[in-house]
Amino acid sequence: MKDFSPNHYERAFENWLIDNSIRYLPVDDHKRAVFSRSKIKSFDFILYAPGERIMIAEVKGRKFRGTSLAKMTGFECWVTAEDVDGLVKWQEVFGLAHRAVFVFAYQIENIDVDFDGRDVFDFDAKMYQFFCVKLDDYRLFMKRRSPKWQTVTLPADKFRRCAVHVSRFLL
């Protein structure tokens, strides 16, 4: 069960939403019963982006240890099969007016990184980049990563094709 206090990736993303005046609603496991009686893995945020369908967002925190974002390489983008199944079910519960997305929150590990013109988000003495991948795109291209851990991932070329910087997606 999700702890009521979000992890630093979720807190960083929430602060990015606040800084960019994006309307949102944080979601925790204790309140999800309002939406459905079944046991579906919870998501993290409902996002109300201007001119876009309402989004159901699952935030996945990862570390980026590379030195450049120019070629969009070195990004871990694995999720659990339960994450995918949960978002699919929530999208069905909410209906066509909603779009499910994964938000990959990357904490930048290196001090000197070429951000390729992208704004870096500073939060709590850490640097972050946020990328969104639509659930439908993720499902179309995902590959099994680990049968033991029940994880899936996107091949690097598919991640580069599907991932959109959060500012282009939400602003």
PALO-63625 format. One line per 8 residues: number of its first residue (from 1); their letters; for each residue x negated, y negated, z of N, C-alpha, C. Coordinates in Angstrom, 3 decimals. Each point is the difference from the previous one (the first is absolute). Layout:
NUM = a = X Y Z X Y Z X Y Z; ...
end
This chain:
1 = mkdfspnh = -0.840 1.176 0.000 0.840 -1.176 0.000 -0.889 -1.245 0.000; 0.430 -1.004 -0.709 -0.759 -1.235 -0.122 0.033 -0.786 1.302; -1.170 -0.433 0.425 -0.123 -0.857 1.175 0.688 -1.329 -0.317; 0.623 -0.619 0.998 0.701 -1.262 -0.233 -0.960 -1.116 -0.434; -1.240 0.013 0.499 -0.956 -1.021 -0.425 -0.700 0.471 -1.276; 0.087 -0.769 -1.080 -0.576 0.427 -1.272 -1.532 0.007 0.041; -0.594 0.764 -0.896 -1.454 0.028 -0.087 -0.508 -1.290 -0.639; -1.308 -0.178 -0.024 -0.548 -1.276 -0.493 0.283 -0.215 -1.477
9 = yerafenw = 0.131 1.061 -0.789 0.338 -0.161 -1.416 1.414 -0.576 -0.142; 0.933 0.530 0.763 1.378 -0.504 -0.038 0.076 -1.412 0.545; -0.747 -0.291 1.066 -0.011 -1.366 0.547 -0.588 -0.983 -1.008; -1.066 0.405 -0.685 -0.608 -0.867 -1.018 1.000 -0.258 -1.125; 0.655 1.057 -0.475 0.972 -0.172 -1.070 1.166 -0.882 0.449; 0.484 0.221 1.208 1.089 -0.830 0.521 -0.418 -1.464 0.063; -1.214 -0.267 0.397 -0.472 -1.383 0.035 -0.158 -0.568 -1.397; -0.376 0.825 -0.979 -0.047 -0.459 -1.386 1.411 -0.395 -0.444
17 = lidnsiry = 0.988 0.809 0.352 1.397 -0.323 -0.345 0.411 -1.338 0.607; -0.336 -0.205 1.258 0.334 -1.253 0.686 -0.689 -1.176 -0.678; -1.297 0.135 -0.246 -0.768 -1.083 -0.635 0.531 -0.357 -1.382; 0.601 0.968 -0.690 0.500 -0.231 -1.357 1.515 -0.154 -0.071; 0.620 -0.189 1.165 1.442 -0.263 0.093 0.859 1.057 -0.685; -0.415 1.253 0.114 0.798 1.107 -0.517 0.922 0.469 1.122; 1.287 0.035 -0.276 0.943 0.507 1.000 -0.167 1.499 0.132; 0.044 0.499 1.217 -0.207 1.423 0.239 0.662 0.417 1.303
25 = lpvddhkr = 0.119 1.294 0.152 0.502 0.583 1.227 -0.905 1.175 0.351; -0.683 -0.050 1.156 -0.789 1.175 0.398 0.937 1.099 0.480; -0.368 1.245 -0.255 0.843 1.132 0.360 -0.802 0.933 0.895; 0.647 0.504 1.043 -0.652 0.985 0.851 0.902 1.218 0.132; -0.589 1.093 0.443 0.739 1.262 0.101 1.221 -0.086 0.896; -0.043 -0.852 1.004 1.108 -0.084 0.948 1.270 -0.549 -0.641; -0.150 -0.801 -1.062 1.162 -0.641 -0.615 0.439 0.647 -1.300; -0.753 0.948 -0.512 0.352 0.561 -1.297 1.300 0.798 0.024
33 = avfsrski = 0.445 0.449 1.171 1.246 0.765 0.096 1.193 -0.815 -0.480; -0.124 -1.299 -0.004 1.058 -0.874 -0.507 0.256 0.312 -1.469; -1.052 0.366 -0.736 0.110 0.221 -1.432 0.388 1.424 -0.365; -0.397 0.966 0.796 0.263 1.389 -0.360 -0.089 0.892 1.233; 0.825 0.991 0.031 -0.012 0.933 1.128 -1.041 1.105 -0.162; -0.502 0.186 -1.183 -0.972 1.071 -0.222 -1.404 -0.436 0.412; -0.877 0.971 0.103 -1.377 -0.273 0.420 -0.858 -0.279 -1.231; -0.053 -1.241 -0.385 -0.809 -0.434 -1.134 -1.160 -0.807 0.558
41 = ksfdfily = -1.193 0.239 -0.536 -1.154 -0.762 0.455 0.267 -1.483 -0.210; -0.268 -0.785 1.002 0.257 -1.423 -0.050 -0.962 -0.715 -0.951; 0.392 -1.180 -0.422 -0.850 -0.886 -0.790 -0.346 -1.188 0.875; -0.735 -0.985 -0.524 -0.513 -1.078 0.842 0.731 -1.333 -0.124; 0.396 -0.372 -1.214 0.609 -1.310 -0.201 1.086 0.049 -1.064; 0.980 -0.870 0.152 0.906 -0.355 -1.085 -0.440 -1.390 -0.437; -0.253 -0.150 -1.299 -0.519 -1.260 -0.537 1.035 -0.637 -0.915; 0.156 -1.294 0.156 0.942 -0.767 -0.804 -0.792 -0.972 -0.865
49 = apgerimi = -0.528 0.496 -1.100 -0.804 -0.831 -0.900 0.910 -0.779 -0.931; -0.371 -1.242 -0.306 0.835 -0.811 -0.903 0.127 0.659 -1.380; 1.228 0.079 -0.496 0.234 0.503 -1.344 -0.257 1.487 -0.183; -0.163 0.735 1.038 -0.328 1.428 -0.080 1.034 0.771 0.813; 0.158 1.263 -0.318 0.847 0.852 0.840 -0.577 0.027 1.412; 0.823 0.278 0.954 -0.465 0.168 1.383 -0.922 1.212 0.019; -1.121 -0.116 0.696 -0.995 1.061 -0.010 -0.114 0.711 1.341; -0.119 1.301 -0.080 -0.259 0.862 1.150 -1.492 0.291 -0.068
57 = aevkgrkf = -0.764 -0.478 0.984 -1.459 0.073 -0.086 -0.606 0.885 1.083; -0.862 0.880 -0.438 -0.810 0.837 0.879 -1.435 -0.500 -0.119; -0.572 -0.481 1.104 -1.362 -0.538 0.001 -0.979 1.122 0.318; -1.030 0.107 -0.832 -1.063 0.983 0.190 -1.325 -0.733 0.127; -0.599 0.096 1.159 -1.269 -0.678 0.249 -1.177 0.855 -0.408; -0.935 -0.624 -0.709 -1.219 0.673 -0.454 -1.162 -0.979 0.101; -1.197 0.525 0.009 -1.209 -0.831 -0.004 -0.542 -0.056 -1.426; -0.489 -1.178 -0.399 -0.662 -0.158 -1.289 -1.465 -0.283 0.281
65 = rgtslakm = -0.868 0.889 -0.475 -1.431 -0.119 0.275 -0.800 -0.444 -1.213; 0.680 -0.321 -1.091 -0.677 -0.416 -1.230 -0.499 -1.432 0.072; -0.549 -0.446 -1.109 -0.553 -1.356 -0.063 0.705 -0.884 -1.025; 0.948 0.567 -0.756 0.696 -0.789 -1.009 1.387 0.578 -0.259; 0.949 -0.897 -0.231 1.352 0.406 -0.388 0.191 -0.080 -1.513; -1.042 -0.410 -0.715 0.115 -0.262 -1.432 0.539 1.185 -0.787; -0.471 1.197 0.262 0.436 1.169 -0.767 1.019 0.854 0.752; 0.429 -0.472 1.170 1.000 0.715 0.801 -0.424 1.451 0.260
73 = tgfecwvt = -1.228 0.179 0.440 -0.485 1.330 0.342 -0.276 0.071 1.498; -0.038 1.205 0.523 -0.323 0.205 1.408 1.163 -0.165 0.952; 1.228 0.039 -0.512 1.173 -0.164 0.847 0.610 1.361 0.331; 0.022 0.350 1.278 0.717 1.194 0.453 1.493 -0.321 -0.051; 0.780 0.886 -0.588 1.443 -0.273 -0.098 0.819 1.251 0.283; -0.489 0.814 0.898 0.732 1.226 0.337 1.111 -0.315 1.003; 1.018 0.822 -0.044 1.113 -0.063 0.941 0.404 1.440 0.295; 0.839 0.191 0.986 0.487 1.350 0.277 1.220 0.292 -0.863
81 = aedvdglv = 0.246 1.276 -0.219 1.204 0.393 -0.724 1.239 -0.482 0.758; -0.088 -0.022 1.328 1.105 -0.500 0.830 0.256 -1.490 -0.259; -1.075 -0.784 -0.233 0.169 -1.415 -0.342 0.812 -0.151 -1.287; -0.362 0.777 -1.014 0.696 -0.062 -1.288 1.450 0.440 0.171; 0.197 1.157 0.635 1.363 0.511 0.194 0.861 -0.981 0.796; -0.579 -0.592 1.036 0.740 -0.960 0.817 0.445 -1.211 -0.799; -0.913 -0.560 -0.803 0.382 -1.165 -0.812 1.051 0.365 -1.042; -0.118 1.189 -0.576 1.014 0.443 -0.966 1.371 0.030 0.682
89 = kwqevfgl = 0.055 0.588 1.176 1.275 0.109 0.709 0.541 -1.360 0.416; -0.881 -0.895 0.468 0.460 -1.337 0.385 0.510 -0.770 -1.206; -0.666 0.156 -1.132 0.462 -0.680 -1.208 1.393 0.510 -0.376; 0.257 1.299 0.194 1.337 0.555 -0.254 1.022 -0.557 0.993; -0.395 -0.109 1.282 0.904 -0.530 1.022 0.389 -1.442 -0.319; -0.979 -0.825 -0.372 0.260 -1.417 -0.248 0.603 -0.263 -1.371; -0.264 0.846 -0.977 0.603 -0.152 -1.319 -0.825 -0.795 -0.986; 0.579 -0.212 -1.155 -0.697 -0.598 -1.142 -0.438 -1.447 0.208
97 = ahravfvf = 0.592 -0.679 0.953 -0.382 -1.394 0.245 -1.360 -0.102 0.694; -0.578 1.138 0.371 -1.268 0.015 0.726 -1.077 0.745 -0.784; -1.233 -0.418 0.175 -1.145 0.647 -0.630 -0.991 0.383 1.090; -0.429 1.251 0.011 -0.996 0.467 0.976 -1.403 -0.209 -0.554; -0.894 -0.469 0.871 -1.389 -0.247 -0.394 -0.949 0.445 1.103; -1.201 0.374 -0.427 -1.109 0.158 0.936 -0.793 -1.296 -0.040; -0.318 -0.526 1.163 -0.902 -1.145 0.096 -1.304 0.544 0.575; -1.043 -0.033 -0.810 -1.309 0.444 0.455 -0.740 -1.221 0.539
105 = ayqienid = -0.246 0.030 1.296 -0.698 -1.097 0.690 -1.449 0.440 0.176; -0.906 -0.673 -0.688 -1.414 0.355 0.047 -0.762 -0.981 0.880; -0.602 0.540 1.038 -0.903 -0.813 0.803 -1.353 0.021 -0.704; -0.516 -1.173 -0.306 -1.272 -0.126 -0.718 -1.145 0.190 0.995; -0.825 1.003 -0.246 -1.089 0.330 0.918 -1.258 -0.838 -0.232; -0.309 -0.297 -1.259 -1.224 -0.751 -0.310 0.236 -1.501 0.126; -1.010 -0.696 0.431 0.101 -1.450 0.171 -0.011 -0.715 -1.345; -0.840 0.466 -0.914 -0.177 -0.663 -1.291 0.675 0.821 -1.100
113 = vdfdgrdv = 1.249 -0.344 -0.324 0.772 0.734 -0.998 0.445 -0.968 -1.089; -0.092 0.446 -1.247 0.535 -0.749 -1.131 1.493 0.332 -0.079; 0.848 -0.966 0.316 1.442 0.232 0.023 0.653 -0.200 -1.358; -0.788 -0.276 -1.026 0.500 -0.123 -1.364 1.151 -1.000 -0.088; -0.148 -1.115 0.689 0.988 -1.070 -0.047 1.192 0.183 0.920; 0.082 1.102 0.695 1.125 0.233 0.912 -0.278 -0.661 1.340; 1.044 -0.552 0.592 -0.139 -0.584 1.330 -0.136 1.109 1.022; -0.940 -0.175 0.915 -0.152 0.945 1.097 0.857 -0.504 1.155
121 = fdfdakmy = 0.567 0.921 0.751 0.807 -0.394 1.146 -0.794 0.279 1.259; -0.261 -1.054 0.763 -0.719 0.124 1.266 1.009 0.140 1.129; -0.202 1.044 0.805 0.876 0.214 1.145 -0.793 0.685 1.101; 0.040 -0.594 1.175 -0.628 0.597 1.173 -1.472 0.358 -0.264; -0.721 -0.936 -0.614 -1.431 0.128 -0.313 -0.298 1.144 -0.974; 0.999 0.383 -0.799 -0.180 1.031 -1.019 0.538 -0.538 -1.322; -0.518 0.533 -1.105 0.455 -0.397 -1.335 0.829 1.134 -0.595; 1.090 -0.385 -0.688 0.910 0.982 -0.579 0.351 -0.356 -1.441
129 = qffcvkld = 0.325 1.055 -0.756 0.625 -0.103 -1.311 1.212 0.926 0.039; 1.083 -0.409 -0.653 1.237 0.787 0.000 0.421 0.277 -1.440; 0.289 1.269 -0.287 0.477 0.409 -1.316 1.284 0.804 0.163; 0.942 -0.191 -0.927 1.269 0.726 0.010 0.032 0.997 -1.158; 0.583 1.153 0.280 0.285 0.993 -1.034 1.460 0.421 0.180; 0.774 -0.129 -1.054 1.399 0.422 0.063 0.064 1.513 0.223; 0.923 0.424 0.828 0.169 1.422 0.284 0.177 0.804 -1.285; 0.814 -0.489 -0.925 0.245 0.735 -1.244 -1.299 0.217 -0.781
137 = dyrlfmkr = -0.856 -1.012 -0.045 -1.297 0.146 -0.667 -0.891 0.986 0.743; -0.004 -0.098 1.318 -0.825 0.901 0.799 0.412 1.454 -0.257; 1.296 0.256 0.037 0.498 1.365 -0.202 -0.324 0.523 -1.396; 0.042 -0.879 -0.980 -0.262 0.399 -1.378 -1.431 0.513 -0.186; -0.956 -0.625 0.693 -1.413 0.306 -0.236 -0.719 0.704 1.153; 0.671 0.225 1.121 -0.696 0.552 1.166 -0.508 1.418 -0.259; -1.110 0.311 0.659 -0.631 1.319 -0.061 -0.231 0.477 1.426; 0.034 1.300 0.175 -0.260 0.567 1.323 -1.448 -0.314 0.390
145 = rspkwqtv = -0.171 -0.483 1.206 -1.335 -0.296 0.534 -0.450 1.115 0.930; 0.844 0.346 0.960 -0.341 1.039 0.966 1.242 0.810 0.347; 0.017 1.284 -0.404 1.129 0.846 0.391 0.076 0.165 1.522; -1.152 0.105 0.646 -0.039 0.193 1.453 0.634 -1.178 0.734; -0.326 -1.212 -0.421 0.494 -1.205 0.671 1.264 -0.541 -0.649; 0.481 0.658 -1.065 1.233 -0.422 -0.685 -0.115 -1.442 -0.499; -1.124 -0.309 -0.663 -0.208 -1.350 -0.520 -0.045 0.011 -1.523; 0.379 -1.145 -0.557 -0.049 -0.226 -1.441 -0.735 -1.317 -0.236
153 = tlpadkfr = -0.424 -0.220 -1.229 -0.717 -1.228 -0.335 0.244 -0.343 -1.458; -0.432 -1.175 -0.383 0.027 -0.389 -1.412 -1.421 0.097 -0.545; -0.170 0.553 -1.199 -1.307 -0.077 -0.637 -0.382 -1.479 -0.162; -1.292 -0.281 0.021 -0.480 -1.395 -0.028 0.561 -0.788 -1.180; 0.039 0.611 -1.185 0.503 -0.727 -1.171 1.492 -0.315 0.132; 0.747 0.873 0.657 1.435 -0.242 0.199 0.218 -1.064 1.079; -0.846 0.006 1.031 0.091 -1.058 1.013 -0.247 -1.359 -0.652; -1.046 -0.085 -0.815 -0.300 -1.269 -0.689 1.172 -0.435 -0.878
161 = rcavhvsr = 0.687 0.966 -0.590 1.136 -0.295 -0.876 1.233 -0.454 0.783; 0.227 0.593 1.164 1.247 -0.229 0.736 -0.096 -1.035 1.120; -1.175 -0.146 0.584 -0.144 -0.899 1.149 0.059 -1.453 -0.442; 0.775 -0.770 0.733 0.141 -1.431 -0.267 -0.355 -0.735 1.287; -0.818 -1.029 -0.127 -0.339 -0.777 1.188 1.301 -0.540 0.598; 0.103 0.059 1.309 1.243 -0.350 0.677 0.475 -1.418 -0.351; -0.909 -0.918 -0.242 0.416 -1.369 -0.335 0.735 -0.033 -1.337; -0.380 0.829 -0.949 0.707 0.065 -1.283 1.339 0.718 0.153
169 = fll = 0.081 0.889 0.958 1.196 0.799 0.185 1.060 -0.734 0.802; -0.422 -0.774 0.994 0.957 -0.599 0.935 0.171 -1.515 -0.125; -0.876 -0.663 -0.677 0.122 -1.474 -0.082 0.607 -0.451 -1.303
end
